[in-house]
Amino acid sequence: MTELKYLSGFGSEFSSEDPRRPGALPVGQNSPQKCPYGLYAEQLSGSAFTAPRADNKRSWLYRIRPSVVHRPFKRVELAKYLTHKWDDEEPDPNQSRWLPFDMPPAEEKVDFVAGLHTVCGAGDTRARHGIAIHVYLCNTSMERSAFYSSDGDLLIVPQQGALKITTEFGIMEVAPNEIAVIQLGMRFSVAVNGPTRGYILEVFDGHFKLPDLGPIGANGLANPRDFLTPVACYHDEEIPGFKIISKYQGVLFEAEQNHSPFDVVAWHGNYVPYKYDLSKFMVINSVSFDHCDPSIFTVLTCPSTKPGVAIADFVIFPPRWSVQENTFRPPYYHRNCMSEFMGLIFGSYEAKEGGFLAGGASLHSIMTPHGPDEKCFMSASNASLLPQKIAVGTQAFMFESSLSMAITKWGIKTCQKLDAKYYECWQKLPKLFSDMINV
């Protein structure tokens, strides 16, 4: 198998052309009267034309046929549990935890699109404000079809099984402990090899960016050079009945065309799909006392219009050294004005080693208290505070949002994975209050 190549950098101005057609990129302009090799020029805009230069996102694609060559879109029911209906169930502020979500049965062939299941979310795609959190549960590759979201950017977190993602810009391979971001409007197809599961954070408002570092300085957290974008790799294929699937206002539409949409011979711009290896995250942590706020582990953020407040943050809890003195080292008990959805890619999360399992999830809603279970509290309260490497062999993550999320009917009832006994992990926390100042 040919090793895939990538371009390195986040938010960069890239250019790429398939080596089979050297000189395919026009020189000195975007839309010449006649493009090299008889290609069509097409701009993909990820922002308003008049957005400030720092926020302006667009790429020029030079393709064999323009993407407008398709028959009309028609409504289809391909993903039964994909939804943005946040009012189907009554609000529930309780702590929620899901056991690992089930893979489809082997005898049932389910691809990435059909395997989309919405767990929770908030907002309105028509107003371009909100988020949705999905899981994908599939076991077969997409065939003669491509998918794109007209609603928002998709941050994909594989948990079991690698993904081979073919995009208009090129091909990416994304394994567990890596992520991929497919931005608004970008067409892609997913190939898998056996049972495959993962999580998706979809943001309607804008695009993900690297968090500002402030006093940290110029380096740290996720470094721009470690983000990888695929290089041009075109398919010149006549494929009768090829399906283009659009997620539009929360539902799916399908159009047919007779050729591959992955026919981009060359492209340039700063609006691209990309991947990132979570093992490259440079952890910043306390080296004296106290437990840092989880914001210090932010990989990517989608800001809101309020300074310092995110529509969504993608946060990870990777292996790291714990050295704090005179400190309760695990996460502290907490009530938050943000919603916190957590997932586990592999390993055992330090604050809840028992019921929080890889392939499952939890949701702690706005102002609902949460924190370590009884076993974790007692152990950490009496531990010898030596330097310790923690979270070894573990990768947990969090989708954090300023929006108050609702759980879907599938998430509450249909999936049958909601742990009704989750609250019990805190019930045995003892009363330690004493007349003695030092117990």
C-alpha positions in Angstrom: 0.0 0.0 0.0 1.4 3.4 -1.0 2.2 5.6 2.0 0.0 8.7 2.1 1.6 12.1 2.0 0.5 15.2 3.9 1.2 18.9 4.1 2.1 20.2 7.6 0.6 23.2 9.4 -2.6 24.7 10.9 -4.4 27.5 9.2 -1.7 27.7 6.5 -1.9 28.7 2.8 -1.4 25.4 1.0 -1.1 24.4 -2.6 -1.0 20.9 -4.0 -1.3 19.3 -7.4 -1.4 15.6 -8.3 2.1 14.7 -9.7 0.3 12.9 -12.6 -0.6 16.4 -13.9 2.3 18.8 -13.3 1.4 22.4 -13.8 -2.3 21.9 -13.1 -2.3 24.9 -10.8 -2.8 28.2 -12.7 0.0 30.6 -12.1 -0.7 34.1 -10.9 -4.5 34.0 -10.9 -7.3 31.8 -9.7 -9.7 31.7 -12.6 -8.0 31.9 -16.0 -10.1 31.9 -19.2 -8.9 28.3 -19.8 -7.5 26.2 -16.9 -4.6 23.8 -17.6 -5.6 20.3 -18.8 -9.1 21.5 -19.5 -10.0 21.7 -15.8 -12.8 23.7 -14.2 -12.0 26.3 -11.5 -14.3 26.2 -8.4 -14.0 28.1 -5.2 -15.1 26.5 -1.9 -15.8 29.3 0.6 -15.7 28.6 4.4 -16.4 32.2 5.4 -18.2 35.3 4.0 -16.2 36.9 1.2 -15.9 40.0 3.3 -14.7 38.3 6.5 -11.5 39.9 8.0 -8.4 38.5 6.4 -7.4 36.6 9.6 -10.8 34.8 9.5 -11.2 34.4 5.8 -11.4 30.8 4.7 -11.5 29.6 1.1 -9.8 27.2 -1.3 -9.7 27.0 -5.1 -10.2 23.6 -6.6 -9.3 22.6 -10.1 -11.4 19.7 -11.1 -12.4 17.5 -14.0 -16.1 18.5 -13.6 -17.6 21.2 -11.5 -19.5 19.9 -8.5 -22.7 21.4 -9.9 -23.0 18.5 -12.3 -25.6 16.4 -10.4 -29.3 15.7 -10.5 -31.7 17.3 -8.0 -31.4 16.5 -4.3 -34.2 14.4 -2.7 -34.9 13.7 0.9 -33.7 10.2 2.1 -33.9 8.2 5.3 -30.4 6.8 5.5 -29.5 7.4 9.1 -32.5 6.6 11.3 -31.0 8.1 14.4 -29.5 11.2 13.1 -31.5 14.1 14.4 -31.5 17.7 15.6 -34.8 17.4 17.4 -33.9 18.6 20.9 -37.5 18.6 22.3 -38.5 15.0 21.8 -37.7 14.2 25.4 -38.2 16.2 28.6 -35.1 18.1 29.9 -33.1 16.1 32.4 -30.4 17.7 34.6 -29.1 14.4 36.0 -25.6 13.1 35.5 -25.7 10.8 32.5 -23.4 8.0 31.6 -23.5 5.5 28.8 -22.0 2.1 28.6 -20.1 1.4 25.4 -22.4 1.9 22.4 -23.2 -1.3 20.5 -21.7 -2.1 17.1 -24.1 -3.1 14.4 -24.6 -6.9 14.1 -22.2 -8.6 11.6 -25.1 -9.7 9.3 -26.2 -6.1 8.9 -24.0 -4.0 6.6 -23.9 -0.4 8.0 -21.6 2.3 6.5 -20.5 5.6 8.1 -23.5 7.6 7.2 -26.1 5.0 8.1 -24.2 4.5 11.4 -24.6 8.1 12.6 -26.5 8.3 15.9 -27.1 11.7 17.6 -26.6 11.6 21.3 -27.2 15.2 22.4 -27.0 18.8 21.2 -28.4 22.3 21.2 -29.2 25.1 18.8 -30.5 25.6 15.3 -28.8 24.8 12.0 -30.9 27.4 10.3 -29.6 30.1 12.6 -26.1 28.7 12.3 -25.8 28.5 16.0 -25.3 25.3 18.1 -23.7 21.9 18.2 -24.6 18.3 17.8 -22.7 15.3 19.3 -23.0 12.0 17.4 -21.4 8.6 17.6 -20.8 6.5 14.5 -21.3 2.7 14.6 -20.5 1.0 11.4 -18.9 -2.1 9.9 -18.6 -1.5 6.1 -17.2 1.0 3.8 -19.1 3.7 1.9 -19.5 2.6 -1.7 -20.3 4.8 -4.7 -21.3 7.6 -2.3 -19.9 10.7 -0.6 -21.2 12.7 2.3 -20.9 16.4 3.4 -22.5 18.5 6.1 -24.1 21.8 5.1 -24.7 22.5 8.8 -21.3 22.5 10.4 -17.7 21.3 10.8 -17.2 17.7 11.8 -14.5 16.8 14.4 -14.2 13.0 14.2 -12.7 11.0 17.1 -12.1 7.3 16.2 -12.3 5.0 19.2 -12.2 1.5 17.6 -11.0 0.9 14.0 -9.1 3.1 11.7 -10.8 5.3 9.0 -9.6 5.9 5.5 -11.2 9.2 4.5 -11.2 10.1 0.9 -11.8 13.9 0.4 -11.9 16.3 -2.5 -8.4 17.4 -1.3 -6.9 14.0 -1.0 -6.8 11.0 1.3 -6.3 10.7 5.0 -5.9 7.7 7.3 -7.1 8.3 10.8 -6.6 5.8 13.6 -7.7 5.8 17.3 -5.7 8.5 19.2 -5.9 10.7 16.1 -8.6 13.1 15.1 -9.8 14.4 11.8 -11.7 17.7 11.0 -13.8 17.8 7.9 -15.0 21.4 7.5 -18.4 22.7 6.3 -19.3 21.6 2.8 -16.3 19.3 2.1 -17.3 16.0 0.5 -15.8 12.8 1.8 -16.2 9.0 1.8 -15.2 6.7 4.6 -13.7 3.2 4.3 -13.4 0.9 7.3 -12.1 -2.6 8.0 -14.5 -4.3 10.3 -16.5 -3.0 13.3 -15.8 0.7 13.8 -16.9 3.2 16.4 -16.1 6.8 17.3 -17.5 10.2 18.3 -18.2 13.3 16.3 -18.5 16.9 17.5 -20.4 19.1 15.0 -20.3 22.9 15.4 -22.8 25.1 13.5 -21.3 28.5 14.3 -17.9 28.7 12.8 -14.6 26.8 12.5 -12.2 25.3 15.0 -9.0 27.2 15.8 -6.0 26.7 18.1 -6.6 28.2 21.5 -4.7 31.4 22.4 -1.7 30.6 24.6 -1.5 33.8 26.6 1.1 33.6 29.3 2.1 30.1 28.2 4.0 31.9 25.4 4.7 30.9 21.8 4.8 27.1 22.1 2.8 24.4 23.7 -0.5 22.4 23.7 -1.2 21.4 20.1 1.6 22.8 17.9 0.6 24.0 14.4 3.2 21.9 12.6 1.7 18.7 13.8 -1.6 19.2 11.9 -1.6 17.3 8.6 -3.6 18.1 5.4 -3.8 15.5 2.5 -2.2 16.2 -0.9 -4.1 16.2 -4.2 -5.0 12.8 -5.5 -7.6 12.8 -8.2 -10.0 10.0 -9.4 -11.0 10.2 -13.0 -13.9 7.7 -12.9 -17.2 7.4 -14.6 -19.5 5.9 -11.9 -23.2 5.8 -12.9 -25.5 6.5 -10.0 -22.8 7.9 -7.7 -24.7 9.3 -4.7 -23.9 12.7 -3.1 -25.4 12.8 0.4 -26.0 16.2 2.0 -26.8 16.8 5.6 -28.9 20.0 5.4 -30.8 21.5 8.3 -30.4 18.3 10.2 -31.8 15.9 7.7 -30.3 14.0 4.7 -30.7 14.6 1.0 -29.3 12.6 -1.9 -28.4 13.6 -5.4 -27.0 11.3 -8.1 -24.3 12.0 -10.6 -22.3 9.8 -13.0 -18.8 10.5 -11.9 -16.6 10.6 -8.8 -16.6 13.8 -6.9 -13.0 13.2 -5.9 -11.8 14.5 -9.3 -9.8 17.5 -8.0 -6.4 17.5 -9.8 -5.0 20.5 -8.0 -6.0 23.0 -5.3 -4.7 25.9 -3.2 -6.0 27.8 -0.2 -6.5 27.7 3.6 -9.8 26.0 3.9 -8.9 22.3 4.1 -9.5 19.0 5.9 -6.9 18.0 8.4 -5.8 15.4 11.0 -3.9 15.5 14.2 -2.1 12.8 16.3 -3.1 13.3 20.0 0.1 11.8 21.2 1.9 15.0 20.0 0.0 17.2 22.4 2.5 19.1 24.7 0.9 18.9 28.1 1.1 22.0 30.4 0.4 21.1 34.0 1.0 22.2 37.6 4.5 21.5 39.0 3.9 22.9 42.5 0.3 22.6 43.9 -3.4 22.3 43.0 -5.1 20.8 39.9 -5.2 22.9 36.8 -8.5 23.7 35.2 -9.2 21.3 32.3 -9.0 24.3 29.8 -5.2 23.8 30.0 -5.8 20.6 27.9 -7.6 22.3 25.0 -6.6 21.0 21.6 -9.1 23.0 19.4 -11.7 25.6 20.2 -14.7 27.0 18.3 -15.1 30.5 19.9 -18.5 32.2 20.4 -19.0 36.0 20.1 -18.4 36.3 23.8 -14.6 36.7 24.6 -13.2 33.7 26.3 -16.4 31.6 25.9 -16.5 28.7 23.5 -19.3 27.2 21.4 -17.2 24.1 21.8 -13.8 23.1 23.1 -12.1 19.8 22.3 -10.1 18.8 25.4 -8.0 15.7 26.0 -6.5 14.1 29.2 -3.3 12.4 27.9 -0.5 10.6 29.8 1.5 13.1 31.9 3.5 13.4 35.1 1.7 14.4 38.3 3.9 16.0 40.9 1.8 18.4 42.9 2.6 18.8 46.5 -0.1 18.8 49.3 -2.7 18.4 46.6 -5.8 16.3 45.9 -4.5 15.4 42.4 -7.5 14.1 40.5 -10.2 16.5 39.1 -11.9 18.4 41.9 -15.7 18.4 42.6 -17.2 20.9 40.4 -20.4 22.7 39.1 -19.9 24.3 35.8 -21.6 26.9 33.6 -20.6 24.8 30.6 -21.8 21.4 29.5 -19.3 18.6 29.6 -19.6 15.5 27.3 -16.8 13.0 27.9 -15.7 10.0 26.0 -12.9 7.4 26.4 -10.8 6.2 23.5 -8.9 3.6 25.4 -7.6 2.9 28.9 -9.0 3.8 32.3 -10.0 7.3 33.3 -8.4 8.3 36.6 -11.5 9.8 38.3 -13.9 6.9 37.5 -12.1 3.7 36.8 -15.1 1.5 37.2 -18.1 2.4 35.0 -16.6 4.9 32.5 -15.5 2.6 29.7 -13.9 2.9 26.3 -16.6 3.4 23.7 -19.0 4.9 26.2 -19.6 8.5 27.3 -20.9 10.8 30.0 -22.7 14.1 30.1 -22.6 16.5 33.0 -25.0 19.3 32.2 -24.8 23.0 33.2 -24.5 23.4 37.0 -25.0 19.7 37.7 -22.3 18.7 40.2 -19.8 16.0 39.4 -16.3 14.8 40.3 -14.4 11.7 41.5 -16.2 8.6 42.7 -15.8 7.3 46.2 -13.0 4.9 45.4 -11.0 7.6 43.6 -11.5 10.2 46.4 -10.5 7.9 49.2 -7.4 6.7 47.3 -6.2 10.1 46.3 -6.9 11.6 49.7 -4.5 9.1 51.3 -1.9 8.6 48.6 1.8 9.1 49.0 2.4 12.2 46.9 5.4 11.0 44.9 6.0 12.0 41.3 3.8 9.7 39.3 3.2 9.1 35.6 -0.6 9.1 35.3 -3.1 8.1 32.5 -0.5 5.8 31.0 -2.2 3.8 28.3 -5.3 6.0 28.5 -6.8 8.7 26.3 -10.0 10.4 27.6 -11.4 13.5 25.9 -14.1 16.1 26.5 -16.4 18.1 24.3 -17.2 21.2 26.4 -19.8 23.7 25.4 -21.4 26.9 26.7 -24.7 25.6 25.3 -27.2 23.7 27.5 -27.6 20.4 25.7 -30.6 18.1 25.4 -30.3 14.3 25.0 -32.1 12.7 22.1 -34.7 10.0 22.2 -32.0 7.6 20.9 -29.6 8.6 23.7 -32.2 8.2 26.4 -34.2 5.2 25.4 -33.4 3.5 22.1 -29.7 2.8 22.6 -30.4 1.2 26.0 -27.0 2.1 27.2 -27.8 4.8 29.7 -26.6 3.7 33.1 -29.4 4.3 35.5 -27.1 3.6 38.5 -24.5 6.2 37.6 -25.5 8.4 40.6 -24.6 5.5 43.0 -20.8 6.1 42.5 -21.0 9.1 44.7 -23.5 7.8 47.3 -20.8 6.2 49.6 -18.7 9.3 49.9 -18.4 9.5 53.7 -19.0 12.4 56.1 -15.5 13.3 57.3 -16.4 16.5 59.2 -14.7 16.5 62.6 -14.0 18.7 65.7 -10.3 18.2 65.0 -8.8 20.8 62.6 -6.4 18.2 61.2 -8.0 14.7 60.9 
